[in-house]
Amino acid sequence: MGSNYFLRRIVFSLVAIAMVAVLFIVDSSAQKRKRSRRRSSAPRISNPAIYPPANENVNASGEAGQSDSTAQPSPTPEDPEEMRRTIRTLSNQVDKLSDKLSQMEESQRSLVDLERLSRAEQRATSLRAELRDLQQKQADLQAHLEDVNYALKPENIERAVVGYGSTRPEEVRAQRQKQLQSERERVQKQLDQLASSEARLNDAIATSDAEVERLRKRLDETDKAQIENAKTKSQTVDQTAIPTPRPSPTP
C-alpha cells in the first residue's frame, strides 16, 4: 500500500507541474504580446538633430557604431510547437507512471492470491489428515462394537459366567448383560459423534477445494491477461518503429 500511495503522489505531482508550466508559458506569451502591442501603439517622439563638432565626428560615429554593435536582440515569443512537445513529454511520463502503478497493483493482487492459495491448500491438506484420523477411530470403534454385540449373545454370556461359581448365576448373567449393553451404548454414541464430525470435515474440505480451484483459475486468468498485454505492447512498438513510406515526388 505504501508504494502505491507514493506512485500516486508522483503521478499527481507531475500532472500539477505540467498544468502550472503550461499556464506559466501561456501567461508569459500573453504578457509579451501585450507589451509588444503597447510599444507599437505608443507614438514615436522625434528629437531634433544635433550636429556634433567636426573634431568629434569620429568619436560620435565610433560611439554610435559601438552602441549599435552592443545592442541586445529583443526576446522572441515562445514557440507553440515547443509548448506542445513539452506537454506531450509530461503526458507520456504520466502515462508511464500510471502503467507502472497498474502493474504494481496487479502484481500485489497476484501475490495476495498466491498467499491465499497456499493457505487454502494447507487447510485442505490439514482437513484431509484430520479426516483420516477420524475414520481410523471410527474403524476401531466399529470393530469394538461388533465384539460387544457378539458378547451380548445369550450363549456367549452363559459361557462367560460359567467359571464364576456363583450360587445365583442368573444375577451374574444379568449383570454381565447390563455391562455389555452400557458399553454398546457408549460406543454407539461415540460413533454418532464421529459421524457428525466426519460430515463437517467433508463440508470444510469441499469448501477449501472450491477456494483452491477459484484462486487457481483467477491466477491463470491473470497470467493470460499479462501475456496478452505484453504481446499487444510488443506489436504496438513494432508498428511504431516501422517508418511510414513517403510519397515520391512528381516529375
PEPEWO-V303718 format. One line per field, one symbol per residue. phi: phi as a letter, one per 20 degrees, with the letter a starting at -180 (. if undefined). burial: I if it has 9 or more other C-alpha atoms within 8 Angstrom, else O. Layout:
phi=???
burial=???
This chain:
phi=.fffffffffffffffffffffffffffffffffffffffeffedeeffdeffffdfffffffffffffefefffeffeffffffffffffffffffffffffffffffffffffffffffffffffffffffffffffffffffffffffffgffffffefefmefcfffffffffffffffffffffffffffffffffffffffffffffffffffffffffffffffffffffffffffffefffff
burial=OOOIOOIIOOIOOIIOOIOOOIOOIOOOIOOIIOOOOOOOOOOOOOOOOOOOOOOOIOOIOOOOOOOOOOOOOOOOOOOOOOIOOOIOOIIOOIOOIIOOIOOIIOOOOIOOIIOIIOOIIOIIOOIIOOIOOIIOOIOOIIOIIOOIIOIIOOOIIIOOIOOOOOOOIOOIIOOIIOOIIOIIOOIIOIIOOIOOOIOOIIOIIOOIIOIIOOIIOOIOOIOOOOOOOOOOOOOOOOOOOOOOOOOOOOO
